[in-house]
Amino acid sequence: MSRRKAQKKEISQAWLTTYSDTLTLILTFFVFLYSFALVDIRKFKAAANSINSAFGSKVAMFQLDENGGDAPIVGSVNPSNNSGTQNEAASNAKKLNDKINEFVNTNSLKDYVVVRQGSRGTYIEFKDKVLFDTGKSEIKDKGVSVLMKIAELIRNLPCDVEIEGHTDNVPIENSKFSSNWELSSARAINVLNFFTDNRGLQADRFSISAYGEYSPIASNDTPEGKALNRNVRILIVAANDTQEKSNMEG
């Protein structure tokens, strides 16, 4: 009888070891999962602010429950926010375009430039041979006087500026430039240097690009189109944030 009781007691306690091991493993597993969900709120907010700054608008990705824990809670997307941002951007672009057109008319520049509204801002395009002679990158005297006025426009706008260099599709044949790529690049750089070195505009507001003959402003099928392509084009990027918007309205 005593032997049977001892066996029963030993068998009845054996399951406790397995049970405790199982509970420990489960607890460890959930602690492991929870560690992946932990977020430092200050670091998260810093990252979110960086993203907002890069995109120029408020981007809501997560909401943090600072009282209930550090784990992020995925927020719902409000379509009206996107619509409001798009409407604001469109409004800013139109105001910028109107302001540039007003400046061109007031300063008698209509004979020298064409203003076009694009998806990212307003383009200022120069008419035939205002800035450069064929195959040349040096700015002509007439072009200097026009660019001086454009520089004052840029100075009073809180916008970034992109300068595009272009050529027609006729291969370049001179000792200075081996390709239309080099010619278009030199044209863009010379206009940039005029704005920054001659007129004292901030260099960090500008960027340049060279397209050669491969992104024509007009068709190369006509002499008039080719003349327009031997040029640079200036894009004044539309403002999207509240500060820039208030500056334009002022």
NORSULTA-V138865 format. One record per residue. PSI is psi in whole degrees, -180 to 180 (none if undefined). Layout:
psi
PSI
PSI
//
This chain:
psi
-44
-36
-42
-41
-40
-42
-43
-43
-41
-42
-40
-23
-13
-35
-21
-36
-48
-42
-45
-38
-42
-45
-40
-43
-43
-44
-44
-41
-45
-34
-40
-45
-42
-34
-32
-25
-9
136
130
116
-42
-42
-39
-44
-38
-42
-42
-41
-37
-42
-44
-41
-41
-39
-6
20
168
119
109
113
-43
156
133
130
94
-24
-36
-8
179
-8
138
147
123
126
161
150
130
107
-29
-29
-46
-41
-41
-40
-43
-41
-40
-43
-43
-40
-43
-41
-42
-43
-40
-46
-43
-40
-40
-42
-41
-42
-44
-44
-43
-34
16
48
2
-25
-10
-24
159
134
127
135
129
-176
-23
-5
-152
131
138
115
141
140
175
121
26
-42
-43
150
165
129
9
156
-6
137
130
162
-42
-40
-35
-45
-36
-44
-30
-41
-41
-35
-39
-36
-49
-39
-33
9
135
51
153
158
133
132
121
130
136
162
171
-173
15
125
138
138
79
173
-16
-37
131
-10
165
-24
-48
-40
-47
-36
-44
-38
-46
-42
-40
-38
-42
-48
-34
-45
-42
-45
-44
-40
-4
25
153
125
-30
-2
-11
153
155
158
150
126
-8
-133
4
-1
69
145
-37
174
141
9
-13
154
-36
-41
-42
-39
-40
-29
-16
71
-178
159
136
125
119
111
131
139
145
-20
168
-39
-46
-37
-44
-34
-41
-39
-26
none
//
